[in-house]
Amino acid sequence: MAEKAKIALIDDDEPILDSLQLYLRRRGFAVSCFQSAEAFLEALDAGPEFQCVVTDVRMPRMTGLELQRVLSERCRSLPLIVITGHGDIAMAVTAVKAGAFDFIEKPIDERRLAASIHDAIEANRGVLADERQLAELEKRFADLSERQRQVVELAVQGLSNKEIGLQLGISPRTVEHYRESAMERMQATRFAELIQMVVRLKPQKARNGSA
């Protein structure tokens, strides 16, 4: 039996909270309810993992937008859906521009909310898979020797083995050896695949270098 997706539902309006949790539980979600963003963050610090957060935008003390900023600063890959009243559309649009998956106006269409939660979770699975793959690529690249990295980075710039050898003071045959051993360590079956890996790593390397 598949494990139920864990949803955090945050709203200071208790009747709405009760109604939504009953509907979502009938749809097969495991729902945890919170009447404030602060209460949710306290629970999150205690360890529970959630697959999606559904939060009202306008709440006392910490708003949904402020909660979104906190989650972003914690680097959590956690999809967020915001619930908004008619007068809060501008706030909801701001949330989406900042990375929220969706916003849903009150009165809430429960079927649309359930569908949006499902879509958010599916989309986030792809994001998490990409993050794991990127982390593995970073580890493999870090395990290359300094000379292997030099050869790979020059090769990605389009230099031939002869040109790389002239820059590094080694023979073209030695360049080929380093390139092949780098491909093996990076688990690339083709040189084109190695290029794709390094190109994908460059933005991350630039961020790390600027830190």
Secondary structure, 3 states (H helix, E strand, C coil): CCCCCEEEEECCCHHHHHHHHHHHHHCCCEEEEECCHHHHHHHHHCCCCCCEEEEECCCCCCCHHHHHHHHHHCCCCCCEEEEECHHHHHHHHHHHHCCCCEEEECCCCHHHHHHHHHHHHHHHHHHHHHHHHHHHHHHHHHCCCHHHHHHHHHHHCCCCHHHHHHHHCCCHHHHHHHHHHHHHHHCCCCHHHHHHHHHHHHHHHHHHHHC
